[in-house]
Amino acid sequence: MSTDRPSVVSVTDGAVELGGRPVLRGIDLSVQSGEGVAVLGANGSGKSTLVKTMLGLVPTVRGTVRLFGDELARFHDWQRIGFVPQRAGASSGVPASVREVVASGRLSRRRPFRPAGSRDRAAVDDALDAVGLLAKARDGVSTLSGGQQQRVLIARALAGSPELLVLDEPTAGVDLPSQQALADALIAFVTRGGTVVLVAHELGPLAPLVGRAVVMRDGRVAYDGPPIDAFTDLDLAHTDGHHHHGLERPHRDHTPVVGAPLDREDTR
Amino acid sequence: MSLLSYDFVVRALVAALCTGLAAPAVGTYLVQRRLALMGDGVGHIAVTGVALGLLTGASPTLTAVVVAVIGAVVIEAIRASGRTSGDVALALLFYGGIAGGVLITGLAGQSAAKLNSYLFGSITTVSTTDVVVTMGLAAVVVVVGVGLAPQLFTVAQDEDFARVAGLDVRRYHLLISVLAAVTVTVAMRTVGLLLVSALMVVPVATSQQVTRAFRTTLFAAMTLGMLASVSGVVVSAYVDVAPGATIVLIALAGFAAAYPVGVLLRRRQRMARPFAEPVTADEHTVVPEEHGHEHSHTCGHLAVPHGDHVDYVHDGHRHAVHGGHYDEH
């Protein structure tokens, strides 16, 4: 890893416990500016906890987390980060318009009791345009489809003009046209020099923006490298030299499947 | 305008107007966080505060504010700790509040009628000082509720996102709780502690029948709350009925009128929506589990010929090799 400039996110020897149970162990990970990182893994492997730990939403019991070179406790430049949490939808107990939800994304750059300025409004328009929902800005979010609601949440994260986008399962349960729309928005973001860390089950249309795959298994990083190898190179997945039970097989995968080819417990 | 020539009517109208504006301004955020009954709980706890005032001879309004704020902060702490027994803890708090209030009132040697004026409001007896205090507190609630609307909206809508946006989520939750407690005390003289929650929730429920944006909902709810409060006072001035109950019933009548409109709007919206977008085209289901070996006739798994290929029975599934992985067949 290059050390000339601070990494965007880094976790050193990170460990996380939830309710006394270890959820993450021995996490060493650093993401450089401009990278597109996919955190993959089975349910319960800790991939969602990993990104939450990076953002300080889950406390570590050991290790340090740095954002843009600053330790979490001392990090205050939240406008540099856009977050898309994993959730069922964008609606809540009271109706809200698409524009209002996306405008929340500007709050990291706004002061309390100050009305939104023209730059805020322009940024919201741009973000809505990027996900293809500008025409629906005045609609209630609860009237949109699940995929469109997910696009609203991405627009909300983009509205703050962040340098780093963190997305927790952005494509889960999202229809194909919406997946493509989100992929386009994210690819445009990375092309402009943005950094993306996303949690996913399957990459699908997101594949072009992922230059690095981090595969989680039982709370540890089981693989960290080019995504193509994670899915195609059986030898790489077996560098620790043990096989589980059976035969070497030629492994040529055409879709990024998570889990199956990876039998390695630990890379350290 | 003969009504306005009575000072107590003017005071009642001003108090009602302030309460009607302030209660929905906080209530909207409570409804958004699905804590619609929180106002009710704080109202119950404030009963003890009123009784403490009666016992000690201090202003019941003052003691009610103090106890209600403490109660609201405790409720918020219980909620934030996220324990599964949270709602039971809240129930204990509520019943403790009202029982303690009745008990202490008895100890103070005050009649139930005295407590009643706080439980159900006695807007016609508010003093000029009461009106001034009500106006001040309501102004604070409205300024914060409207001025911090973007922040409070975001925190109530999506806590994790708000935290990553750099907002101090805990402080905003606490702020809403304290505002709710202040509002309860403001509304105590108008509609009474037992009906406070209605004024916080019913106008919001009414306005969201027809609105689709948060800001519109907030302002519409405040307008409706104000209309219900003022008209309730006016009606009770002509007809001899309890003003607090009248205000709440008028607010509920507004909801009853808006509900069918909301049903109609929602139906029309559903009709206008295009057919469901196509779901992810998944022509095959990938087996998510690990395969340590390649299935073959020697691996011991039952082989089942299936069209042009062979499936292997494995952990109760039939798997077929597909490229480098296995599909569920």
Interface residues (C-beta under 8 A of the other chain):
Chain A: A42 K52 L55 G56 L57 H76 W78 Q79 I81 G82 F83 V84 P85 R87 S92 G93 V94 P95 A96 S97 R99 E100 V101 A103 S104 G105 L107 S108 R110 P112 F113 A116 R138 D139 G140 T143 S145 G147 L153 R156 A157 G160 V166 V174 D175 L176 P177 S178 Q179 G204 F231 T232 H243 H244 H245 G246 L247 R249 P250 H251 R252 D253 H254 T255 V257 V258 G259 A260 P261 L262 D263
Chain B: T28 V31 Q32 R33 R34 A36 G147 L148 P150 Q151 F153 T154 A156 Q157 D158 D160 F161 A162 R163 V164 A165 G166 L167 V204 Q208 T211 R212 A213 F214 R215 T217 Q269 R273 A276 E277 P278 V279 T280 A281 V286 V287 P288 E289 E290 H291 G292 H293 E294 C299 G323 G324 H325 Y326
